[in-house]
Amino acid sequence: MSASPRVLLLAGHEPTGRAGLLADVAAVRALKGAPVAVATAQTAQGATTFLWESTPVRLLRAQVTAARELGPVDAVKLGMVPDPARLGAIREVLEGTGAWWVVDPVVRTSRGQQLSRLTVRHYLSLAGPRVVLTPNLDEAAWLLGLPSVSTVEEAAEAGRALVAQGFGAVLVKGGHRARGAVDVLCVPGRTQLLTGKRLSRSPERRGTGCRLASALAVELGRGRSVAAAARTAKAFVARYLRTGDR
């Protein structure tokens, strides 16, 4: 347990910080954690411009290895992973850490642009008792091969189905639902609804999923239970929507 957990952040670098690695760093620092930021890719995401290039596997492996040489990793947050080669390198160099992993299955931007060549099989292969999966409604449907997941009841069923694949916990985010602000947390044998007030989101308030997963990783690295960590992460995102990064 650490008062200032060291959180390894693996995500795409989006220079404005509205989403991706810089958003992750902001979330970890806001919650008094110690971020270690490794870019899995460089991205350009403007009004019309969209492009990304993967970090070379050799460099990615070396950066994570160097980070481990300089101190323990209390938690890992996995965001954008471009392809199986990068995922394999990450898993190899993190073997034996014993840290919690928070996996945000980012495969597309909010506009639908592809960010990753990982398949459902790759994400399901990450399942383990200390791995928390944080899909939104569309991602949950994709992972399970369903036409859609929309209602709270469907989100709960999806969460339980993903937990059955071997994950320690699944947090199905409800932010894309037309009404309500209910996230569903599933752990083996239990389903919990995390309710809150629905808040409007201005265009610059992107990256809520990145921030939630990173906040969750901080709290797990601090030694909190999954349920307590999820509540804190949800409250953190609500505060971000109200006030920004202040």
C-alpha positions as CSV (number, residue, x, y, z in Angstrom):
1,M,0.0,0.0,0.0
2,S,1.4,3.4,-0.9
3,A,0.1,6.9,-0.1
4,S,1.5,8.1,-3.5
5,P,1.2,5.0,-5.7
6,R,3.5,4.8,-8.7
7,V,1.2,4.2,-11.7
8,L,2.5,3.1,-15.1
9,L,0.4,4.7,-17.8
10,L,0.5,3.1,-21.3
11,A,-1.5,5.1,-23.8
12,G,-1.4,7.1,-27.0
13,H,0.0,10.6,-26.8
14,E,-2.5,13.2,-27.9
15,P,-0.7,16.6,-27.7
16,T,-3.6,18.7,-26.5
17,G,-4.2,16.6,-23.4
18,R,-7.9,16.3,-24.0
19,A,-7.5,12.5,-24.0
20,G,-4.8,9.9,-24.0
21,L,-1.6,9.9,-22.1
22,L,-1.6,13.6,-20.9
23,A,-5.1,13.2,-19.6
24,D,-3.9,10.1,-17.7
25,V,-1.0,12.0,-16.2
26,A,-3.3,14.8,-15.1
27,A,-5.7,12.4,-13.4
28,V,-2.9,10.6,-11.5
29,R,-1.4,13.8,-10.3
30,A,-4.7,15.2,-9.2
31,L,-5.2,12.2,-7.0
32,K,-1.6,12.5,-5.6
33,G,-0.2,9.5,-7.4
34,A,3.2,9.3,-9.2
35,P,2.7,8.9,-12.9
36,V,5.1,7.1,-15.2
37,A,4.0,7.9,-18.7
38,V,5.0,5.7,-21.7
39,A,3.5,6.5,-25.1
40,T,2.4,3.5,-27.1
41,A,1.8,5.7,-30.1
42,Q,1.9,9.3,-31.3
43,T,-1.4,10.7,-32.5
44,A,-2.7,13.7,-34.3
45,Q,-6.4,14.3,-33.7
46,G,-7.7,17.7,-34.8
47,A,-11.0,18.9,-36.4
48,T,-10.1,17.2,-39.7
49,T,-6.6,15.8,-39.2
50,F,-6.2,12.3,-37.9
51,L,-3.1,10.2,-37.9
52,W,-1.2,7.9,-35.6
53,E,2.1,6.0,-35.6
54,S,3.1,3.3,-33.2
55,T,6.1,3.6,-30.8
56,P,8.8,1.2,-32.0
57,V,8.6,-2.1,-30.0
58,R,12.3,-1.9,-29.0
59,L,11.8,1.6,-27.5
60,L,8.5,0.7,-25.8
61,R,10.1,-2.4,-24.2
62,A,13.1,-0.3,-23.0
63,Q,11.0,2.5,-21.5
64,V,8.9,0.1,-19.4
65,T,12.0,-1.9,-18.4
66,A,13.8,1.3,-17.4
67,A,10.7,2.5,-15.4
68,R,10.8,-0.8,-13.5
69,E,14.5,-0.4,-12.7
70,L,13.8,2.9,-11.1
71,G,11.1,1.8,-8.7
72,P,8.1,-0.5,-8.1
73,V,5.0,-0.4,-10.1
74,D,1.9,-0.2,-7.9
75,A,-0.7,-0.2,-10.7
76,V,-0.8,-0.2,-14.5
77,K,-3.3,1.6,-16.7
78,L,-3.5,0.3,-20.3
79,G,-5.1,2.5,-22.8
80,M,-4.5,2.6,-26.6
81,V,-2.3,-0.3,-27.7
82,P,-1.8,-0.2,-31.5
83,D,-1.3,-3.9,-32.2
84,P,-0.5,-7.4,-30.9
85,A,3.3,-6.8,-31.1
86,R,3.1,-3.9,-28.7
87,L,0.8,-5.7,-26.4
88,G,3.1,-8.7,-26.3
89,A,6.1,-6.5,-25.5
90,I,4.2,-4.8,-22.7
91,R,3.1,-8.1,-21.2
92,E,6.6,-9.5,-21.4
93,V,8.3,-6.7,-19.6
94,L,5.6,-6.4,-16.9
95,E,5.6,-10.1,-16.0
96,G,5.9,-10.7,-12.3
97,T,4.9,-7.2,-11.1
98,G,1.9,-8.4,-9.2
99,A,0.3,-4.9,-9.7
100,W,-3.3,-4.3,-10.5
101,W,-4.0,-3.6,-14.2
102,V,-6.8,-1.3,-15.4
103,V,-7.6,-2.1,-19.0
104,D,-9.5,0.5,-21.0
105,P,-10.3,-1.2,-24.3
106,V,-9.7,1.8,-26.6
107,V,-10.0,0.7,-30.2
108,R,-11.7,3.8,-31.7
109,T,-12.0,7.5,-31.1
110,S,-15.3,9.0,-30.1
111,R,-15.7,9.9,-33.8
112,G,-15.3,6.2,-34.8
113,Q,-11.7,6.4,-36.1
114,Q,-9.6,3.3,-35.6
115,L,-6.9,3.4,-32.9
116,S,-5.9,-0.2,-32.6
117,R,-5.6,-3.5,-34.4
118,L,-6.2,-5.6,-31.3
119,T,-9.1,-8.0,-31.5
120,V,-11.6,-9.2,-28.9
121,R,-9.4,-12.3,-28.4
122,H,-6.4,-10.1,-27.5
123,Y,-8.4,-8.2,-24.8
124,L,-10.0,-11.3,-23.3
125,S,-6.5,-12.9,-23.1
126,L,-5.6,-10.2,-20.5
127,A,-8.2,-11.6,-18.0
128,G,-6.9,-12.2,-14.5
129,P,-7.9,-11.8,-10.9
130,R,-6.1,-8.5,-10.6
131,V,-7.3,-7.0,-13.9
132,V,-10.1,-4.5,-14.1
133,L,-11.8,-4.0,-17.5
134,T,-13.5,-0.6,-18.1
135,P,-15.5,-0.8,-21.3
136,N,-18.1,1.8,-22.3
137,L,-21.4,0.5,-23.6
138,D,-20.3,0.1,-27.2
139,E,-17.0,-1.6,-26.2
140,A,-18.9,-4.0,-24.0
141,A,-21.1,-5.0,-26.9
142,W,-18.1,-5.4,-29.2
143,L,-16.2,-7.6,-26.7
144,L,-19.2,-9.9,-26.4
145,G,-20.3,-9.9,-30.0
146,L,-23.6,-8.3,-29.2
147,P,-25.6,-5.9,-31.4
148,S,-25.8,-3.4,-28.6
149,V,-25.7,-2.8,-24.9
150,S,-27.8,0.1,-23.8
151,T,-29.9,-0.4,-20.7
152,V,-28.6,-0.7,-17.1
153,E,-29.9,-4.3,-17.1
154,E,-28.0,-5.1,-20.3
155,A,-24.9,-3.5,-18.9
156,A,-25.1,-5.6,-15.8
157,E,-25.5,-8.8,-17.9
158,A,-22.5,-7.7,-20.1
159,G,-20.4,-7.1,-17.0
160,R,-21.2,-10.4,-15.5
161,A,-20.4,-12.2,-18.8
162,L,-17.0,-10.5,-19.0
163,V,-16.2,-11.3,-15.3
164,A,-17.0,-14.9,-16.2
165,Q,-14.1,-14.7,-18.7
166,G,-11.7,-14.4,-15.7
167,F,-11.5,-10.7,-15.0
168,G,-11.2,-9.6,-11.4
169,A,-13.7,-6.8,-12.0
170,V,-15.5,-5.1,-14.9
171,L,-16.8,-1.6,-14.8
172,V,-19.3,-0.9,-17.6
173,K,-19.4,2.8,-18.1
174,G,-22.8,4.3,-18.8
175,G,-21.8,7.8,-20.0
176,H,-22.9,7.1,-23.5
177,R,-26.4,6.2,-22.4
178,A,-29.1,8.7,-23.5
179,R,-30.5,9.1,-20.0
180,G,-29.1,8.5,-16.5
181,A,-25.6,8.4,-15.1
182,V,-25.3,4.8,-13.9
183,D,-22.1,2.7,-14.2
184,V,-22.2,-1.0,-13.4
185,L,-19.5,-2.6,-11.4
186,C,-19.3,-6.4,-11.5
187,V,-17.0,-8.6,-9.5
188,P,-17.3,-12.4,-9.1
189,G,-20.6,-13.0,-7.4
190,R,-21.7,-9.4,-7.1
191,T,-23.1,-6.6,-9.2
192,Q,-23.2,-3.0,-7.9
193,L,-24.8,0.1,-9.5
194,L,-22.8,3.3,-9.2
195,T,-25.3,6.2,-9.6
196,G,-24.7,9.8,-10.1
197,K,-26.1,13.0,-11.5
198,R,-25.8,13.3,-15.3
199,L,-23.6,16.3,-16.2
200,S,-23.4,18.0,-19.6
201,R,-20.1,17.8,-21.3
202,S,-18.6,20.6,-23.4
203,P,-16.5,19.7,-26.5
204,E,-13.2,20.3,-24.7
205,R,-14.1,17.9,-21.9
206,R,-13.0,14.8,-23.7
207,G,-11.1,11.9,-22.3
208,T,-13.4,11.0,-19.4
209,G,-12.8,7.3,-20.0
210,C,-9.0,7.8,-19.8
211,R,-9.3,9.8,-16.6
212,L,-11.7,7.3,-15.0
213,A,-9.4,4.4,-15.7
214,S,-6.3,6.3,-14.5
215,A,-8.1,7.4,-11.3
216,L,-9.2,3.8,-10.7
217,A,-5.6,2.6,-11.1
218,V,-4.3,5.2,-8.6
219,E,-6.8,4.1,-5.9
220,L,-6.1,0.4,-6.5
221,G,-2.4,1.1,-6.3
222,R,-3.1,2.8,-3.0
223,G,-4.6,-0.4,-1.7
224,R,-8.3,0.4,-1.9
225,S,-10.9,-2.2,-2.6
226,V,-12.3,-2.3,-6.2
227,A,-15.6,-0.9,-5.1
228,A,-14.1,2.0,-3.1
229,A,-11.7,2.7,-6.0
230,A,-14.5,2.8,-8.5
231,R,-16.5,5.2,-6.4
232,T,-13.6,7.6,-6.1
233,A,-12.8,7.4,-9.8
234,K,-16.5,8.2,-10.7
235,A,-16.5,11.1,-8.3
236,F,-13.2,12.4,-9.8
237,V,-14.7,12.3,-13.3
238,A,-17.8,14.2,-12.2
239,R,-15.5,16.8,-10.6
240,Y,-13.6,17.1,-13.9
241,L,-16.8,17.6,-15.9
242,R,-17.8,20.4,-13.5
243,T,-14.5,22.2,-13.1
244,G,-11.9,20.9,-15.6
245,D,-8.4,20.0,-14.4
246,R,-8.4,22.5,-11.5
